[in-house]
Structure formats: C-alpha cells, structure tokens
C-alpha cells in the first residue's frame, strides 16, 4: 500500500514549515497513517529522530526503514508514556493530522464509509472491543441522543435516537448498508449524504473516544515540548478545532484564560499562526478533503 493510495497529506508544506525543524531535533508524528508527513520530516533531519504513532496496525506497513525513525503502534493519548520507554522526556516538535485516513475509509470491512457495505465496525484500533454496532444496539436513548447531537451535530438527534432504539428491538443493526438504508427515512431531502456523514462521524468519535484521546494527547504535548518547541495540529471538524484553539489561546479546554498579577496571560503555548491556516483553492480542487481542514501552529513559551 503506497502512501499516495493510503492517504494524501493535506497542507504538507505548511505543516513542515510550522514545525521549524531542527536537523538534530526530536520529533513526533502523532498520526502516522500513510507516512506522508513522516517521510517529509525525515528529509529535514540529520542526526535527529522521529517517532511515528498510530494505533492502526495497517499503518505499520508504511513505516520507512530508516534508523532515524521509530514506529510506535499505540494511541496518541499515550504519547508521553511510550516516549518515556524510549528514554525521551522532551521533544522539539509534535505534528498531528486528526483526519481519518483515506485507507481506513476505503476498506469496506472497516465500516467507516457509507459508500460500501461492511460490518458496522469503525475501530481505528482493531484490537479494541467497542464497535459502532455495539453503540447502536446497546446504548440507551439518552446517550444516543447526546452522541448524535454533540459529535455529529445532527439536527433531529432526539428523533433519530428514539427510532434507533425502536428499530433495534425488531432487527439489530449489523451492516453499514442496512444502517444507511434506515437513515434515509430521517435525512433532510437532498442532503442525504451530508446527514449520513454526520451520523457516521458521531459513531466514529464515540467508538474511538476521539475527543478524550485528543485532550490527553494535547496535554501531554504541552509537557513534552521543549521551550520554543512547536505543536502543529490539523483538524477537520469544529469539535476538534475548538479544543486545539482553546488550549493554545487559554492553556485549557474550557473557561476563560487566567492572568497573573501584572495582567499577563498564563498559558504554556502561544500561537505562531494568526488564527487557523486553510488550504488554497488549488489544493482543495486536487484533494477535496482539504476543504474542511484547519491548521493551527503554536510554540511552547520559554520561561
């Protein structure tokens, strides 16, 4: 599986520039995937080292055979713990591309896409227990309502949650094809595919605890970065972007930024980019996934 077939990196140049790579520094690609970002980072390293994290065992096939690279098959929420196993306490830069890889979407058996028929799975870590069908068939109505409304921003989340509970009592949900056929009854006219995508997104986030994992990774990143070290994060929906934006701006995920006695902001990071960086029209035309991408770059404040 080539990198290009696996996943086309979005805003690759901007990501690499954002890292401001030291040839002898230590870096982390927290979302290795097809290895596109990692291969580009390696071009800039001399005696430095790069650690690539990915919980999906399929990603291992893309790992470059390079003594400057170490592949770590683990969820990026455990980034600090695994780096310590390698004797790494501080790094010069961390990159995270939070988008689901094209490879995962395009393998029918993984159950990520409405375009194929497959088991309602959606696990990024294929040894994990919880599958999308477990969420649909076992969660109570209130929990389903919350997931669909918050993670998928589904407008009729309450109605859909009620219908799921009613439907599964007769026929449990098993396949993406069957579930999509069920969803068709609730999708706004002419917006079927957007609706399916929102519901599938909500399930995927829940199955993989994506928001919890992202919070843990970001807090670990703050600890791991050296003074002036760079954090480069690309997100594809507002929930993720809000967490990243708040951590950079306020030093926390919720609430207002705190200030010291002199009125200075108390936060560990400061933004390098003004607001978020977005892909240009040319890239969006070549790679539609880039349309929703928002890139934020920050550096650790030197005390």
C-alpha positions as CSV (number, residue, x, y, z in Angstrom):
1,X,0.0,0.0,0.0
2,X,1.7,3.2,-1.1
3,X,1.4,6.4,0.8
4,X,-0.5,8.1,-2.1
5,X,-3.1,5.3,-2.1
6,X,-3.2,5.3,1.7
7,X,-3.7,8.9,2.4
8,X,-2.8,12.2,0.7
9,X,-1.4,14.6,3.3
10,X,-3.2,17.9,3.5
11,X,-1.2,21.2,3.6
12,X,2.0,19.2,3.8
13,X,4.2,22.2,3.1
14,X,2.5,24.4,5.8
15,X,2.8,21.5,8.3
16,X,6.5,21.1,7.7
17,X,7.2,24.9,7.8
18,X,5.1,25.0,11.1
19,X,7.4,22.5,12.7
20,X,10.5,24.7,12.0
21,X,12.6,21.6,12.0
22,X,16.0,21.4,13.7
23,X,18.1,18.8,11.8
24,X,19.3,17.3,15.1
25,X,16.0,17.6,17.0
26,X,13.5,15.0,18.2
27,X,10.0,15.0,16.6
28,X,6.8,13.1,16.8
29,X,4.3,12.4,14.1
30,X,1.3,11.6,16.3
31,X,-0.9,10.3,13.4
32,X,1.5,8.4,11.2
33,X,-1.1,6.8,8.8
34,X,0.3,6.5,5.4
35,X,3.6,8.1,6.5
36,X,3.4,11.1,4.1
37,X,4.2,13.6,6.8
38,X,6.9,11.4,8.4
39,X,8.7,10.9,5.1
40,X,8.8,14.7,4.6
41,X,10.1,15.4,8.1
42,X,12.9,12.8,7.6
43,X,14.1,14.8,4.6
44,X,15.0,17.6,7.0
45,X,16.6,15.5,9.8
46,X,20.4,14.9,10.1
47,X,21.1,13.4,13.5
48,X,17.6,14.0,14.7
49,X,15.0,11.3,15.4
50,X,11.3,10.9,14.5
51,X,8.7,8.8,16.4
52,X,5.6,7.9,14.4
53,X,2.5,6.9,16.4
54,X,-0.5,5.0,15.0
55,X,-2.9,2.7,16.8
56,X,-4.0,1.1,13.4
57,X,-1.9,-2.0,12.7
58,X,-2.3,-1.4,9.0
59,X,-0.1,1.7,9.3
60,X,2.9,-0.4,10.2
61,X,3.3,-1.5,6.5
62,X,4.1,2.2,5.6
63,X,6.9,2.6,8.2
64,X,10.1,3.8,6.5
65,X,13.2,1.6,7.0
66,X,15.3,4.4,8.4
67,X,17.5,4.4,11.6
68,X,16.2,7.9,12.3
69,X,12.6,6.6,12.6
70,X,10.8,4.6,15.2
71,X,7.2,3.3,14.7
72,X,5.1,3.1,17.8
73,X,1.8,1.2,17.5
74,X,-0.2,3.0,20.1
75,X,-3.0,5.5,20.6
76,X,-1.5,9.0,20.6
77,X,-3.2,9.6,24.0
78,X,-0.4,7.5,25.5
79,X,2.4,9.5,23.7
80,X,4.2,10.6,26.9
81,X,4.2,7.1,28.4
82,X,5.6,5.4,25.2
83,X,8.2,8.1,24.6
84,X,9.5,7.6,28.2
85,X,10.0,3.9,27.3
86,X,12.4,5.1,24.6
87,X,14.1,7.5,27.1
88,X,12.6,10.6,25.6
89,X,11.4,13.3,28.0
90,X,11.3,16.3,25.7
91,X,10.8,16.9,22.0
92,X,11.3,19.7,19.6
93,X,8.0,19.3,17.7
94,X,4.8,17.4,17.5
95,X,2.6,17.0,14.5
96,X,-1.0,15.7,14.5
97,X,-3.2,15.3,11.4
98,X,-6.6,14.4,13.0
99,X,-8.4,13.3,9.9
100,X,-9.4,9.7,9.3
101,X,-7.1,8.2,6.6
102,X,-8.4,7.5,3.1
103,X,-7.2,4.0,3.6
104,X,-9.5,3.4,6.5
105,X,-12.5,4.9,4.6
106,X,-11.8,2.8,1.5
107,X,-11.6,-0.6,3.2
108,X,-15.2,-1.8,3.3
109,X,-14.7,-4.2,6.2
110,X,-13.6,-1.3,8.5
111,X,-17.2,0.1,8.3
112,X,-16.2,3.8,8.2
113,X,-17.9,4.7,4.9
114,X,-21.5,4.8,3.6
115,X,-20.2,4.0,0.1
116,X,-19.6,0.3,0.9
117,X,-21.4,-2.5,2.6
118,X,-19.5,-3.8,5.6
119,X,-19.8,-4.5,9.3
120,X,-20.6,-1.5,11.5
121,X,-17.1,-1.5,13.0
122,X,-15.3,1.9,12.8
123,X,-12.5,0.9,15.2
124,X,-9.2,2.6,14.5
125,X,-7.5,0.1,16.8
126,X,-8.7,-3.2,15.5
127,X,-8.0,-5.0,18.8
128,X,-10.4,-2.7,20.7
129,X,-13.7,-4.1,21.9
130,X,-16.3,-1.5,21.1
131,X,-17.7,-1.4,17.6
132,X,-20.2,1.0,16.0
133,X,-22.9,-1.7,16.0
134,X,-22.4,-2.1,19.8
135,X,-23.1,1.6,20.3
136,X,-26.3,1.4,18.1
137,X,-27.6,-1.8,19.7
138,X,-26.7,-1.3,23.3
139,X,-26.7,2.5,24.3
140,X,-29.8,3.9,25.8
141,X,-31.8,6.6,24.1
142,X,-30.5,9.5,26.1
143,X,-26.9,8.5,25.4
144,X,-27.5,8.1,21.7
145,X,-29.2,11.5,21.6
146,X,-26.2,13.1,23.2
147,X,-23.7,11.5,20.9
148,X,-25.6,12.3,17.7
149,X,-26.3,15.8,18.8
150,X,-22.8,16.7,20.1
151,X,-20.5,14.6,18.0
152,X,-22.5,14.7,14.8
153,X,-24.4,18.0,15.2
154,X,-27.4,16.0,13.9
155,X,-30.4,18.4,13.9
156,X,-33.0,15.7,14.6
157,X,-30.8,13.8,17.0
158,X,-33.6,13.1,19.6
159,X,-36.0,11.7,16.9
160,X,-33.2,9.5,15.4
161,X,-32.2,8.2,18.8
162,X,-35.8,7.2,19.6
163,X,-36.1,5.5,16.2
164,X,-32.8,3.6,16.6
165,X,-34.0,2.1,19.9
166,X,-37.3,1.2,18.4
167,X,-35.8,-0.4,15.3
168,X,-33.1,-2.4,17.0
169,X,-35.8,-4.1,19.2
170,X,-37.0,-5.8,15.9
171,X,-33.8,-6.0,13.9
172,X,-30.3,-5.3,15.4
173,X,-28.0,-3.1,13.3
174,X,-25.2,-5.1,11.8
175,X,-24.0,-3.5,8.4
176,X,-23.3,0.0,7.1
177,X,-25.6,-0.7,4.1
178,X,-28.5,-1.7,6.4
179,X,-28.0,1.3,8.7
180,X,-27.7,3.8,5.8
181,X,-31.0,2.4,4.4
182,X,-32.6,3.0,7.8
183,X,-31.1,6.6,8.0
184,X,-32.6,7.5,4.6
185,X,-36.0,7.9,6.3
186,X,-34.7,10.7,8.6
187,X,-32.3,12.6,6.2
188,X,-33.4,16.0,5.0
189,X,-34.4,15.9,1.4
190,X,-31.5,16.5,-0.9
191,X,-29.0,16.3,1.9
192,X,-28.8,12.6,2.4
193,X,-25.1,12.1,2.1
194,X,-24.3,15.0,4.5
195,X,-26.7,13.6,7.0
196,X,-25.1,10.1,6.7
197,X,-21.7,11.6,7.2
198,X,-22.8,13.4,10.3
199,X,-24.2,10.3,11.9
200,X,-21.2,8.2,10.9
201,X,-18.9,10.8,12.3
202,X,-20.7,10.8,15.7
203,X,-20.4,7.0,15.9
204,X,-16.7,7.0,14.9
205,X,-15.9,9.6,17.5
206,X,-17.7,7.6,20.2
207,X,-16.2,4.2,19.2
208,X,-12.7,5.6,19.3
209,X,-13.1,8.1,22.2
210,X,-11.6,10.6,19.9
211,X,-12.3,13.7,22.0
212,X,-10.9,12.1,25.2
213,X,-7.8,10.9,23.4
214,X,-7.2,14.3,21.8
215,X,-7.5,16.1,25.1
216,X,-4.9,13.7,26.7
217,X,-2.6,14.0,23.7
218,X,-2.7,17.8,23.7
219,X,-2.0,18.0,27.5
220,X,0.9,15.5,27.1
221,X,2.2,17.6,24.2
222,X,2.4,20.7,26.4
223,X,4.5,18.7,28.9
224,X,6.7,17.1,26.3
225,X,7.6,20.2,24.2
226,X,10.9,21.9,24.9
227,X,10.8,25.7,25.3
228,X,10.1,27.1,21.8
229,X,9.1,23.6,20.6
230,X,6.3,23.5,18.0
231,X,2.9,22.0,18.1
232,X,1.2,21.6,14.7
233,X,-2.3,20.3,14.6
234,X,-4.7,19.9,11.7
235,X,-8.4,19.2,12.4
236,X,-11.4,18.6,10.2
237,X,-14.4,19.4,12.4
238,X,-15.3,22.1,14.8
239,X,-15.2,20.0,18.0
240,X,-11.5,19.1,17.5
241,X,-10.6,22.6,16.3
242,X,-12.2,24.1,19.4
243,X,-10.1,22.0,21.7
244,X,-6.9,22.9,19.9
245,X,-7.8,26.6,19.6
246,X,-8.7,26.9,23.3
247,X,-5.6,25.1,24.5
248,X,-3.4,27.4,22.5
249,X,-5.2,30.6,23.4
250,X,-6.1,29.9,27.0
251,X,-4.0,27.0,28.2
252,X,-7.1,24.9,28.9
253,X,-10.1,23.5,27.1
254,X,-12.9,25.4,28.8
255,X,-13.3,28.7,30.6
256,X,-11.5,32.0,30.4
257,X,-7.8,32.5,30.2
258,X,-6.1,33.3,33.6
259,X,-3.8,36.2,34.1
260,X,-1.0,36.9,36.6
261,X,-0.8,39.9,38.9
262,X,0.6,42.0,36.1
263,X,-2.2,41.1,33.6
264,X,0.0,38.7,31.6
265,X,-1.8,35.6,30.1
266,X,-1.0,32.4,32.0
267,X,-0.7,29.8,29.3
268,X,2.0,27.3,28.2
269,X,1.7,27.9,24.4
270,X,1.4,30.9,22.2
271,X,0.1,30.9,18.6
272,X,2.6,31.1,15.7
273,X,-0.1,31.3,13.0
274,X,-2.8,34.1,13.3
275,X,-6.0,32.1,13.6
276,X,-6.1,28.9,11.5
277,X,-4.3,28.2,8.3
278,X,-6.5,26.8,5.5
279,X,-5.8,25.1,2.1
280,X,-5.7,27.2,-1.0
281,X,-8.2,26.7,-3.9
282,X,-5.7,24.7,-5.9
283,X,-5.2,22.1,-3.2
284,X,-8.9,21.9,-2.4
285,X,-9.6,21.2,-6.1
286,X,-6.9,18.4,-6.1
287,X,-7.8,17.0,-2.7
288,X,-11.4,17.7,-1.6
289,X,-10.6,16.5,2.0
290,X,-8.6,19.7,2.3
291,X,-11.7,21.9,2.2
292,X,-12.6,21.3,5.9
293,X,-9.0,21.3,7.2
294,X,-7.9,23.9,9.8
295,X,-4.2,24.0,10.7
296,X,-3.1,25.6,14.0
297,X,0.6,26.2,14.9
298,X,1.9,27.1,18.4
299,X,5.1,27.1,20.3
300,X,6.0,26.4,23.9
301,X,6.6,29.6,25.8
302,X,10.1,29.8,27.1
303,X,10.1,30.7,30.8
